[in-house]
Amino acid sequence: MAWDFTKDRPIYTQIAEQIKNQIFVGKRNLGDRLPPVRDLAMEAGVNPNTMQRALAQLEQEEIIYAERTNGRFITEDKTMLDKQKKETARLQMNDFLEKMAAIGYDRKATLQLLTTLTKDGE
């Protein structure tokens, strides 16, 4: 799996987002055990401390949980994950609408443009 990082935000935040997105789209399944921190860090090309911080953030958000001697697992709470997914989508949509407003499109014009582009197959 390819990990893609930008310089505009902390890497651990981007790792947490990417793991969440993998769960949202089914690349990681509910209840699955995550690989050990060092393995994930090697895969992502980051320091294990950075990966640990990302996983701690996901634990705080209750996306994953730790079992003392068995490792970390993805939650099985589908309802909570659906809420998280919807909130992530809402934040991304707000960001998109702000960017569209910055180039002169209000919400109505943005919706019209999206509708037109979708109909045209662009």
C-alpha positions in Angstrom: 0.0 0.0 0.0 1.4 3.4 -1.0 1.6 6.1 1.7 1.4 9.6 0.5 2.4 12.5 2.7 2.4 16.3 2.2 4.4 18.9 4.0 1.5 21.1 5.1 0.4 19.0 8.1 2.0 16.7 10.7 2.8 13.2 9.3 1.2 11.4 12.2 -2.1 13.2 11.4 -1.9 12.1 7.8 -1.1 8.5 8.8 -4.2 8.5 11.1 -6.4 9.9 8.3 -5.0 7.4 5.8 -5.7 4.4 8.1 -9.2 5.8 8.8 -9.8 6.1 5.0 -8.6 2.5 4.5 -11.1 1.3 7.1 -13.9 3.5 5.5 -13.4 1.9 2.1 -12.9 -1.6 3.3 -9.2 -2.0 2.8 -9.0 -2.8 6.5 -11.9 -4.7 8.0 -13.7 -4.2 11.2 -12.2 -6.3 14.0 -9.0 -6.9 12.1 -5.7 -6.9 14.0 -3.3 -4.2 12.8 0.3 -5.1 12.1 2.8 -4.2 14.8 4.0 -0.5 15.1 7.4 -1.2 13.7 6.0 -3.1 10.6 3.5 -0.3 9.9 6.3 2.3 10.3 8.6 0.5 7.9 5.7 0.1 5.4 5.0 3.9 5.6 8.7 4.9 5.7 8.4 6.7 9.0 9.9 6.6 12.4 8.1 4.1 14.8 7.5 7.0 17.2 5.5 8.8 14.5 3.5 5.7 13.8 2.9 5.2 17.5 1.6 8.8 17.7 -0.8 8.2 14.8 -2.1 5.0 16.4 -2.5 6.7 19.7 -4.7 9.4 18.0 -6.8 6.6 16.4 -7.2 5.0 19.9 -8.3 8.3 21.3 -10.9 8.5 18.5 -11.9 4.9 19.3 -11.3 3.8 15.8 -8.8 1.2 17.1 -8.3 -0.3 20.5 -5.4 -2.1 22.1 -5.4 -5.5 23.9 -2.6 -5.6 26.3 -0.7 -8.6 24.9 -2.4 -9.1 21.6 -1.9 -5.9 19.7 -4.2 -3.3 18.2 -7.5 -4.0 16.5 -10.0 -2.1 14.4 -13.2 -1.4 16.2 -16.3 -3.5 15.4 -18.6 -0.6 16.1 -20.0 0.0 12.5 -22.4 2.7 13.7 -19.6 4.8 15.2 -17.5 4.3 12.1 -20.4 5.4 9.9 -20.7 8.6 12.0 -16.9 9.2 11.7 -17.1 8.7 7.9 -20.0 11.1 7.6 -18.1 13.7 9.7 -15.0 13.3 7.6 -17.1 13.8 4.4 -18.7 16.9 5.9 -15.3 18.4 6.7 -14.0 17.7 3.2 -17.1 19.2 1.7 -16.7 22.3 3.7 -13.1 22.6 2.7 -14.1 22.1 -1.0 -16.8 24.8 -0.7 -14.4 27.2 0.9 -12.0 26.7 -2.0 -14.7 27.1 -4.5 -15.8 30.4 -2.8 -12.2 31.6 -3.0 -12.4 31.4 -6.8 -15.8 33.0 -6.9 -18.3 30.2 -6.8 -21.1 30.3 -4.2 -22.8 27.1 -3.1 -25.5 27.3 -5.7 -23.0 27.9 -8.6 -20.8 25.1 -7.3 -23.8 22.7 -7.3 -24.7 23.8 -10.8 -21.1 23.2 -12.0 -21.0 19.8 -10.3 -24.3 18.9 -11.9 -23.1 20.0 -15.3 -19.8 18.2 -15.1 -21.6 15.0 -13.9 -24.0 15.1 -16.9 -21.2 15.8 -19.3 -19.2 12.9 -18.0 -16.2 15.1 -17.2 
